[in-house]
Amino acid sequence: MVNVLFVCLGNICRSPTAHGVFAHQVAESELSSTILVDSAGTSGWHNGAKPDSRSMAYAAQNGYDLSFIRSRQVSEDDFIRQDFILAMDTENLENLKSICPSEHIHKVKLFLDYADLPVNEVPDPYYGGDDGFHRVLNLVELGGIALLEHIKQGLE
């Protein structure tokens, strides 16, 4: 099994979008029995909450279901259990690195480092307009395709 964890600050916008989109991409590739997908936040502000309604709406308009996801905070166990711990931005990357045991630090990376894009962060859309949620969805789709290819190569 390959375990993938997407991480943003509150686990209500970016990381659940990545979670839902990547789970969909994994299922379409018929790898759901091989790749497990999860998401979490570096903060526990929204523990137990559904994703932001705008994230869910944009995802649904594009064929992705986020309704099964509930916010949670990154746990100590995540560093042991996960194979990929992927931050949406450098601030959350640094937060993860500061709490990650040294023997697992190699698992912690920026999500978009796997994609050949002119940006390396998925921006937080929470305080902006609808265009921010659309941008997040586009970046996550592209990043997911690249990540899935990377994982497939490792499985061969």
Backbone as JSON Lines, residues from 0, in Angstrom:
{"i":0,"aa":"M","n":[0.84,-1.2,0.0],"ca":[0.0,0.0,0.0],"c":[0.88,1.25,0.0]}
{"i":1,"aa":"V","n":[0.39,2.26,-0.71],"ca":[1.02,3.58,-0.71],"c":[0.02,4.53,-0.06]}
{"i":2,"aa":"N","n":[0.46,5.22,0.98],"ca":[-0.4,6.15,1.71],"c":[0.01,7.58,1.41]}
{"i":3,"aa":"V","n":[-0.97,8.38,0.98],"ca":[-0.74,9.77,0.59],"c":[-1.58,10.68,1.48]}
{"i":4,"aa":"L","n":[-0.94,11.67,2.09],"ca":[-1.62,12.64,2.94],"c":[-1.4,14.04,2.4]}
{"i":5,"aa":"F","n":[-2.49,14.75,2.13],"ca":[-2.43,16.14,1.69],"c":[-2.68,17.03,2.9]}
{"i":6,"aa":"V","n":[-1.88,18.12,3.02],"ca":[-1.95,18.95,4.23],"c":[-2.01,20.43,3.87]}
{"i":7,"aa":"C","n":[-2.99,21.12,4.47],"ca":[-3.03,22.58,4.43],"c":[-3.22,23.07,5.86]}
{"i":8,"aa":"L","n":[-3.64,24.29,6.05],"ca":[-3.75,24.83,7.41],"c":[-4.95,24.27,8.16]}
{"i":9,"aa":"G","n":[-6.15,24.46,7.62],"ca":[-7.36,24.07,8.35],"c":[-8.03,22.81,7.87]}
{"i":10,"aa":"N","n":[-7.56,22.25,6.76],"ca":[-8.14,21.04,6.17],"c":[-9.61,21.22,5.82]}
{"i":11,"aa":"I","n":[-9.93,22.42,5.25],"ca":[-11.29,22.63,4.77],"c":[-11.35,23.13,3.33]}
{"i":12,"aa":"C","n":[-10.23,23.56,2.75],"ca":[-10.24,24.04,1.36],"c":[-9.29,23.25,0.47]}
{"i":13,"aa":"R","n":[-8.01,23.52,0.61],"ca":[-7.03,22.97,-0.33],"c":[-6.79,21.47,-0.15]}
{"i":14,"aa":"S","n":[-6.47,21.04,1.06],"ca":[-6.15,19.61,1.23],"c":[-7.35,18.7,1.01]}
{"i":15,"aa":"P","n":[-8.58,19.07,1.42],"ca":[-9.68,18.18,1.07],"c":[-9.98,18.16,-0.43]}
{"i":16,"aa":"T","n":[-9.73,19.29,-1.11],"ca":[-9.89,19.29,-2.57],"c":[-8.88,18.34,-3.19]}
{"i":17,"aa":"A","n":[-7.63,18.41,-2.75],"ca":[-6.61,17.49,-3.25],"c":[-6.97,16.05,-2.92]}
{"i":18,"aa":"H","n":[-7.48,15.82,-1.72],"ca":[-7.89,14.49,-1.26],"c":[-8.96,13.93,-2.21]}
{"i":19,"aa":"G","n":[-10.01,14.68,-2.43],"ca":[-11.12,14.21,-3.26],"c":[-10.73,14.03,-4.72]}
{"i":20,"aa":"V","n":[-9.98,14.98,-5.26],"ca":[-9.57,14.9,-6.67],"c":[-8.61,13.73,-6.86]}
{"i":21,"aa":"F","n":[-7.61,13.61,-5.98],"ca":[-6.63,12.55,-6.14],"c":[-7.28,11.18,-5.93]}
{"i":22,"aa":"A","n":[-8.18,11.05,-4.98],"ca":[-8.89,9.78,-4.79],"c":[-9.65,9.4,-6.06]}
{"i":23,"aa":"H","n":[-10.25,10.4,-6.71],"ca":[-10.95,10.17,-7.97],"c":[-9.98,9.72,-9.07]}
{"i":24,"aa":"Q","n":[-8.84,10.39,-9.16],"ca":[-7.83,10.04,-10.16],"c":[-7.29,8.62,-9.91]}
{"i":25,"aa":"V","n":[-7.08,8.29,-8.65],"ca":[-6.6,6.96,-8.29],"c":[-7.64,5.9,-8.68]}
{"i":26,"aa":"A","n":[-8.9,6.18,-8.39],"ca":[-9.98,5.24,-8.73],"c":[-10.08,5.05,-10.25]}
{"i":27,"aa":"E","n":[-9.98,6.15,-11.0],"ca":[-10.03,6.05,-12.46],"c":[-8.87,5.24,-13.02]}
{"i":28,"aa":"S","n":[-7.76,5.23,-12.31],"ca":[-6.58,4.45,-12.73],"c":[-6.63,3.03,-12.19]}
{"i":29,"aa":"E","n":[-7.73,2.7,-11.51],"ca":[-7.94,1.37,-10.92],"c":[-6.84,0.99,-9.93]}
{"i":30,"aa":"L","n":[-6.43,1.99,-9.12],"ca":[-5.39,1.76,-8.12],"c":[-5.87,1.99,-6.69]}
{"i":31,"aa":"S","n":[-7.19,2.02,-6.5],"ca":[-7.74,2.28,-5.16],"c":[-7.34,1.22,-4.13]}
{"i":32,"aa":"S","n":[-7.04,0.01,-4.58],"ca":[-6.62,-1.02,-3.63],"c":[-5.13,-0.93,-3.32]}
{"i":33,"aa":"T","n":[-4.43,-0.03,-4.02],"ca":[-2.99,0.13,-3.85],"c":[-2.61,1.47,-3.21]}
{"i":34,"aa":"I","n":[-3.4,2.52,-3.51],"ca":[-3.09,3.86,-3.02],"c":[-4.22,4.35,-2.12]}
{"i":35,"aa":"L","n":[-3.89,4.68,-0.87],"ca":[-4.85,5.24,0.07],"c":[-4.61,6.73,0.19]}
{"i":36,"aa":"V","n":[-5.69,7.5,0.19],"ca":[-5.6,8.96,0.19],"c":[-6.27,9.51,1.44]}
{"i":37,"aa":"D","n":[-5.64,10.54,2.02],"ca":[-6.19,11.18,3.21],"c":[-5.78,12.65,3.17]}
{"i":38,"aa":"S","n":[-6.33,13.44,4.09],"ca":[-5.95,14.84,4.22],"c":[-6.05,15.25,5.67]}
{"i":39,"aa":"A","n":[-5.33,16.32,6.0],"ca":[-5.31,16.84,7.37],"c":[-4.85,18.29,7.33]}
{"i":40,"aa":"G","n":[-4.96,18.94,8.48],"ca":[-4.5,20.31,8.62],"c":[-3.42,20.4,9.67]}
{"i":41,"aa":"T","n":[-2.57,21.43,9.55],"ca":[-1.57,21.62,10.59],"c":[-2.21,22.23,11.84]}
{"i":42,"aa":"S","n":[-3.39,22.81,11.68],"ca":[-4.14,23.31,12.84],"c":[-5.36,22.42,13.07]}
{"i":43,"aa":"G","n":[-5.93,22.49,14.24],"ca":[-7.13,21.73,14.55],"c":[-8.37,22.6,14.63]}
{"i":44,"aa":"W","n":[-8.31,23.78,14.03],"ca":[-9.41,24.75,14.13],"c":[-10.75,24.21,13.68]}
{"i":45,"aa":"H","n":[-10.75,23.35,12.69],"ca":[-12.01,22.89,12.09],"c":[-12.25,21.4,12.28]}
{"i":46,"aa":"N","n":[-11.62,20.79,13.27],"ca":[-11.75,19.34,13.47],"c":[-13.19,18.87,13.37]}
{"i":47,"aa":"G","n":[-13.42,17.87,12.52],"ca":[-14.74,17.28,12.35],"c":[-15.64,17.98,11.34]}
{"i":48,"aa":"A","n":[-15.19,19.12,10.82],"ca":[-16.01,19.9,9.88],"c":[-15.91,19.35,8.46]}
{"i":49,"aa":"K","n":[-16.97,19.56,7.7],"ca":[-16.96,19.25,6.26],"c":[-16.07,20.28,5.56]}
{"i":50,"aa":"P","n":[-15.64,19.98,4.34],"ca":[-14.9,20.99,3.57],"c":[-15.75,22.25,3.36]}
{"i":51,"aa":"D","n":[-15.08,23.35,3.11],"ca":[-15.74,24.61,2.82],"c":[-16.76,24.41,1.71]}
{"i":52,"aa":"S","n":[-17.92,25.03,1.84],"ca":[-19.01,24.84,0.88],"c":[-18.59,25.25,-0.54]}
{"i":53,"aa":"R","n":[-17.73,26.25,-0.65],"ca":[-17.27,26.68,-1.98],"c":[-16.36,25.62,-2.6]}
{"i":54,"aa":"S","n":[-15.51,25.01,-1.78],"ca":[-14.65,23.92,-2.28],"c":[-15.5,22.76,-2.75]}
{"i":55,"aa":"M","n":[-16.51,22.42,-1.96],"ca":[-17.38,21.3,-2.32],"c":[-18.15,21.61,-3.6]}
{"i":56,"aa":"A","n":[-18.61,22.84,-3.75],"ca":[-19.38,23.21,-4.94],"c":[-18.53,23.15,-6.2]}
{"i":57,"aa":"Y","n":[-17.34,23.73,-6.16],"ca":[-16.46,23.69,-7.34],"c":[-16.06,22.26,-7.67]}
{"i":58,"aa":"A","n":[-15.77,21.48,-6.67],"ca":[-15.41,20.08,-6.9],"c":[-16.58,19.34,-7.55]}
{"i":59,"aa":"A","n":[-17.78,19.5,-7.0],"ca":[-18.97,18.8,-7.53],"c":[-19.25,19.21,-8.98]}
{"i":60,"aa":"Q","n":[-19.09,20.48,-9.29],"ca":[-19.3,20.96,-10.66],"c":[-18.36,20.28,-11.65]}
{"i":61,"aa":"N","n":[-17.25,19.76,-11.13],"ca":[-16.25,19.12,-11.98],"c":[-16.18,17.61,-11.77]}
{"i":62,"aa":"G","n":[-17.21,17.06,-11.11],"ca":[-17.31,15.61,-10.97],"c":[-16.6,14.99,-9.79]}
{"i":63,"aa":"Y","n":[-16.22,15.79,-8.8],"ca":[-15.5,15.28,-7.63],"c":[-16.37,15.4,-6.38]}
{"i":64,"aa":"D","n":[-16.34,14.37,-5.57],"ca":[-17.12,14.34,-4.32],"c":[-16.19,14.57,-3.14]}
{"i":65,"aa":"L","n":[-16.48,15.6,-2.35],"ca":[-15.71,15.88,-1.13],"c":[-16.56,15.65,0.12]}
{"i":66,"aa":"S","n":[-17.8,15.23,-0.06],"ca":[-18.74,15.17,1.07],"c":[-18.35,14.16,2.15]}
{"i":67,"aa":"F","n":[-17.52,13.2,1.81],"ca":[-17.12,12.17,2.78],"c":[-15.95,12.62,3.66]}
{"i":68,"aa":"I","n":[-15.34,13.74,3.35],"ca":[-14.14,14.2,4.05],"c":[-14.52,15.04,5.27]}
{"i":69,"aa":"R","n":[-13.82,14.8,6.37],"ca":[-13.98,15.6,7.59],"c":[-12.6,16.1,8.02]}
{"i":70,"aa":"S","n":[-12.57,17.33,8.43],"ca":[-11.31,17.95,8.83],"c":[-10.73,17.27,10.07]}
{"i":71,"aa":"R","n":[-9.42,17.15,10.05],"ca":[-8.69,16.65,11.22],"c":[-7.31,17.27,11.21]}
{"i":72,"aa":"Q","n":[-6.68,17.22,12.35],"ca":[-5.32,17.75,12.48],"c":[-4.31,16.63,12.25]}
{"i":73,"aa":"V","n":[-3.17,16.98,11.68],"ca":[-2.08,16.03,11.5],"c":[-1.74,15.43,12.85]}
{"i":74,"aa":"S","n":[-1.54,14.11,12.88],"ca":[-1.19,13.43,14.13],"c":[0.22,12.87,14.04]}
{"i":75,"aa":"E","n":[0.76,12.53,15.19],"ca":[2.07,11.91,15.26],"c":[2.12,10.63,14.43]}
{"i":76,"aa":"D","n":[1.03,9.9,14.45],"ca":[0.93,8.64,13.72],"c":[1.03,8.84,12.2]}
{"i":77,"aa":"D","n":[0.6,10.0,11.71],"ca":[0.69,10.27,10.27],"c":[2.12,10.17,9.76]}
{"i":78,"aa":"F","n":[3.07,10.63,10.54],"ca":[4.46,10.61,10.1],"c":[4.98,9.18,9.96]}
{"i":79,"aa":"I","n":[4.43,8.28,10.72],"ca":[4.82,6.87,10.65],"c":[4.08,6.18,9.51]}
{"i":80,"aa":"R","n":[2.78,6.38,9.44],"ca":[1.9,5.63,8.54],"c":[1.96,6.08,7.08]}
{"i":81,"aa":"Q","n":[2.13,7.37,6.86],"ca":[2.06,7.91,5.51],"c":[3.38,7.73,4.76]}
{"i":82,"aa":"D","n":[3.29,7.55,3.44],"ca":[4.47,7.48,2.58],"c":[4.77,8.83,1.94]}
{"i":83,"aa":"F","n":[3.73,9.59,1.67],"ca":[3.85,10.93,1.11],"c":[3.05,11.88,2.0]}
{"i":84,"aa":"I","n":[3.7,12.91,2.52],"ca":[3.04,13.94,3.33],"c":[3.26,15.24,2.57]}
{"i":85,"aa":"L","n":[2.21,15.7,1.9],"ca":[2.35,16.75,0.9],"c":[1.66,18.04,1.32]}
{"i":86,"aa":"A","n":[2.47,19.04,1.58],"ca":[1.98,20.35,1.98],"c":[1.53,21.15,0.77]}
{"i":87,"aa":"M","n":[0.51,21.95,0.96],"ca":[-0.01,22.79,-0.12],"c":[0.83,24.05,-0.32]}
{"i":88,"aa":"D","n":[1.55,24.47,0.72],"ca":[2.35,25.69,0.62],"c":[3.56,25.6,1.53]}
{"i":89,"aa":"T","n":[4.48,26.56,1.39],"ca":[5.73,26.5,2.15],"c":[5.53,26.73,3.64]}
{"i":90,"aa":"E","n":[4.54,27.52,4.01],"ca":[4.29,27.74,5.45],"c":[3.89,26.43,6.13]}
{"i":91,"aa":"N","n":[2.98,25.68,5.51],"ca":[2.58,24.4,6.09],"c":[3.69,23.36,5.96]}
{"i":92,"aa":"L","n":[4.5,23.46,4.92],"ca":[5.67,22.58,4.8],"c":[6.61,22.79,5.98]}
{"i":93,"aa":"E","n":[6.89,24.04,6.3],"ca":[7.77,24.33,7.43],"c":[7.15,23.88,8.75]}
{"i":94,"aa":"N","n":[5.84,24.07,8.91],"ca":[5.16,23.61,10.12],"c":[5.27,22.1,10.27]}
{"i":95,"aa":"L","n":[5.08,21.37,9.16],"ca":[5.2,19.92,9.18],"c":[6.62,19.49,9.53]}
{"i":96,"aa":"K","n":[7.6,20.13,8.9],"ca":[8.99,19.77,9.17],"c":[9.37,20.01,10.63]}
{"i":97,"aa":"S","n":[8.77,21.03,11.24],"ca":[9.11,21.34,12.63],"c":[8.57,20.31,13.62]}
{"i":98,"aa":"I","n":[7.56,19.54,13.22],"ca":[7.01,18.53,14.14],"c":[7.28,17.1,13.69]}
{"i":99,"aa":"C","n":[7.91,16.95,12.54],"ca":[8.16,15.61,11.99],"c":[9.41,14.99,12.61]}
{"i":100,"aa":"P","n":[9.3,13.74,13.07],"ca":[10.5,13.04,13.54],"c":[11.52,12.93,12.4]}
{"i":101,"aa":"S","n":[12.79,13.09,12.72],"ca":[13.84,13.15,11.7],"c":[13.86,11.93,10.79]}
{"i":102,"aa":"E","n":[13.5,10.77,11.3],"ca":[13.54,9.57,10.46],"c":[12.44,9.54,9.4]}
{"i":103,"aa":"H","n":[11.49,10.46,9.46],"ca":[10.39,10.51,8.49],"c":[10.39,11.78,7.65]}
{"i":104,"aa":"I","n":[11.39,12.64,7.84],"ca":[11.4,13.94,7.17],"c":[11.42,13.82,5.65]}
{"i":105,"aa":"H","n":[11.96,12.73,5.13],"ca":[12.03,12.52,3.68],"c":[10.64,12.39,3.04]}
{"i":106,"aa":"K","n":[9.62,12.14,3.83],"ca":[8.26,11.99,3.32],"c":[7.56,13.33,3.11]}
{"i":107,"aa":"V","n":[8.07,14.38,3.73],"ca":[7.42,15.7,3.76],"c":[7.94,16.54,2.59]}
{"i":108,"aa":"K","n":[7.01,16.93,1.7],"ca":[7.37,17.71,0.52],"c":[6.22,18.65,0.16]}
{"i":109,"aa":"L","n":[6.49,19.54,-0.76],"ca":[5.42,20.35,-1.35],"c":[4.71,19.51,-2.4]}
{"i":110,"aa":"F","n":[3.41,19.53,-2.39],"ca":[2.6,18.76,-3.35],"c":[2.97,19.08,-4.79]}
{"i":111,"aa":"L","n":[3.07,20.37,-5.13],"ca":[3.29,20.74,-6.52],"c":[4.73,20.53,-6.98]}
{"i":112,"aa":"D","n":[5.62,20.08,-6.09],"ca":[6.98,19.73,-6.53],"c":[6.96,18.58,-7.53]}
{"i":113,"aa":"Y","n":[5.89,17.8,-7.55],"ca":[5.79,16.68,-8.48],"c":[5.32,17.11,-9.86]}
{"i":114,"aa":"A","n":[4.81,18.32,-9.97],"ca":[4.27,18.81,-11.24],"c":[5.23,19.81,-11.87]}
{"i":115,"aa":"D","n":[5.25,19.85,-13.17],"ca":[6.07,20.81,-13.9],"c":[5.21,22.05,-14.17]}
{"i":116,"aa":"L","n":[5.08,22.88,-13.14],"ca":[4.23,24.07,-13.23],"c":[5.05,25.31,-12.87]}
{"i":117,"aa":"P","n":[4.61,26.49,-13.29],"ca":[5.35,27.71,-12.95],"c":[5.16,28.14,-11.49]}
{"i":118,"aa":"V","n":[4.33,27.45,-10.74],"ca":[4.12,27.75,-9.32],"c":[4.42,26.48,-8.51]}
{"i":119,"aa":"N","n":[4.79,26.67,-7.23],"ca":[5.05,25.5,-6.4],"c":[4.11,25.42,-5.21]}
{"i":120,"aa":"E","n":[3.19,26.37,-5.1],"ca":[2.24,26.38,-3.98],"c":[0.81,26.42,-4.5]}
{"i":121,"aa":"V","n":[-0.08,25.79,-3.74],"ca":[-1.52,25.91,-3.98],"c":[-1.98,27.02,-3.04]}
{"i":122,"aa":"P","n":[-2.39,28.18,-3.57],"ca":[-2.75,29.31,-2.71],"c":[-4.05,29.08,-1.95]}
{"i":123,"aa":"D","n":[-4.1,29.64,-0.76],"ca":[-5.28,29.51,0.09],"c":[-6.4,30.4,-0.45]}
{"i":124,"aa":"P","n":[-7.54,29.81,-0.85],"ca":[-8.63,30.6,-1.43],"c":[-9.62,31.13,-0.4]}
{"i":125,"aa":"Y","n":[-9.45,30.79,0.86],"ca":[-10.48,30.99,1.87],"c":[-11.01,32.43,1.95]}
{"i":126,"aa":"Y","n":[-10.13,33.42,1.94],"ca":[-10.56,34.8,2.11],"c":[-10.77,35.54,0.8]}
{"i":127,"aa":"G","n":[-10.62,34.83,-0.31],"ca":[-10.77,35.47,-1.62],"c":[-12.1,35.15,-2.27]}
{"i":128,"aa":"G","n":[-12.16,35.43,-3.54],"ca":[-13.37,35.19,-4.31],"c":[-13.41,33.79,-4.91]}
{"i":129,"aa":"D","n":[-14.44,33.57,-5.7],"ca":[-14.66,32.26,-6.31],"c":[-13.52,31.83,-7.23]}
{"i":130,"aa":"D","n":[-12.85,32.8,-7.86],"ca":[-11.77,32.45,-8.77],"c":[-10.64,31.7,-8.05]}
{"i":131,"aa":"G","n":[-10.45,31.96,-6.77],"ca":[-9.43,31.26,-5.99],"c":[-9.74,29.77,-5.86]}
{"i":132,"aa":"F","n":[-10.99,29.43,-5.7],"ca":[-11.39,28.01,-5.59],"c":[-11.25,27.31,-6.93]}
{"i":133,"aa":"H","n":[-11.53,28.04,-8.01],"ca":[-11.34,27.49,-9.34],"c":[-9.86,27.22,-9.59]}
{"i":134,"aa":"R","n":[-9.01,28.15,-9.2],"ca":[-7.55,28.0,-9.36],"c":[-7.04,26.8,-8.56]}
{"i":135,"aa":"V","n":[-7.5,26.66,-7.33],"ca":[-7.1,25.53,-6.49],"c":[-7.45,24.23,-7.18]}
{"i":136,"aa":"L","n":[-8.66,24.13,-7.69],"ca":[-9.09,22.9,-8.36],"c":[-8.2,22.59,-9.56]}
{"i":137,"aa":"N","n":[-7.91,23.59,-10.37],"ca":[-7.05,23.37,-11.53],"c":[-5.65,22.91,-11.13]}
{"i":138,"aa":"L","n":[-5.05,23.57,-10.15],"ca":[-3.71,23.19,-9.71],"c":[-3.69,21.78,-9.12]}
{"i":139,"aa":"V","n":[-4.73,21.46,-8.36],"ca":[-4.81,20.14,-7.74],"c":[-4.98,19.04,-8.79]}
{"i":140,"aa":"E","n":[-5.77,19.31,-9.8],"ca":[-5.92,18.32,-10.88],"c":[-4.58,18.05,-11.56]}
{"i":141,"aa":"L","n":[-3.86,19.11,-11.9],"ca":[-2.56,18.96,-12.56],"c":[-1.54,18.3,-11.63]}
{"i":142,"aa":"G","n":[-1.52,18.73,-10.39],"ca":[-0.6,18.13,-9.42],"c":[-0.91,16.66,-9.18]}
{"i":143,"aa":"G","n":[-2.18,16.32,-9.14],"ca":[-2.58,14.93,-8.93],"c":[-2.15,14.03,-10.07]}
{"i":144,"aa":"I","n":[-2.28,14.51,-11.3],"ca":[-1.85,13.73,-12.46],"c":[-0.35,13.44,-12.36]}
{"i":145,"aa":"A","n":[0.44,14.45,-12.03],"ca":[1.89,14.29,-11.92],"c":[2.26,13.36,-10.77]}
{"i":146,"aa":"L","n":[1.6,13.53,-9.63],"ca":[1.88,12.67,-8.48],"c":[1.53,11.22,-8.78]}
{"i":147,"aa":"L","n":[0.41,11.0,-9.42],"ca":[-0.01,9.64,-9.75],"c":[1.02,8.98,-10.69]}
{"i":148,"aa":"E","n":[1.52,9.72,-11.65],"ca":[2.55,9.18,-12.55],"c":[3.8,8.81,-11.76]}
{"i":149,"aa":"H","n":[4.19,9.66,-10.83],"ca":[5.36,9.4,-9.99],"c":[5.17,8.11,-9.17]}
{"i":150,"aa":"I","n":[4.01,7.97,-8.57],"ca":[3.73,6.78,-7.76],"c":[3.68,5.53,-8.64]}
{"i":151,"aa":"K","n":[3.05,5.63,-9.8],"ca":[2.98,4.48,-10.72],"c":[4.37,4.0,-11.1]}
{"i":152,"aa":"Q","n":[5.28,4.94,-11.37],"ca":[6.65,4.58,-11.72],"c":[7.32,3.82,-10.58]}
{"i":153,"aa":"G","n":[7.04,4.22,-9.36],"ca":[7.6,3.54,-8.2],"c":[7.02,2.16,-7.98]}
{"i":154,"aa":"L","n":[5.81,1.95,-8.46],"ca":[5.16,0.64,-8.31],"c":[5.65,-0.37,-9.34]}
{"i":155,"aa":"E","n":[6.22,0.12,-10.44],"ca":[6.63,-0.78,-11.53],"c":[7.91,-1.52,-11.2]}
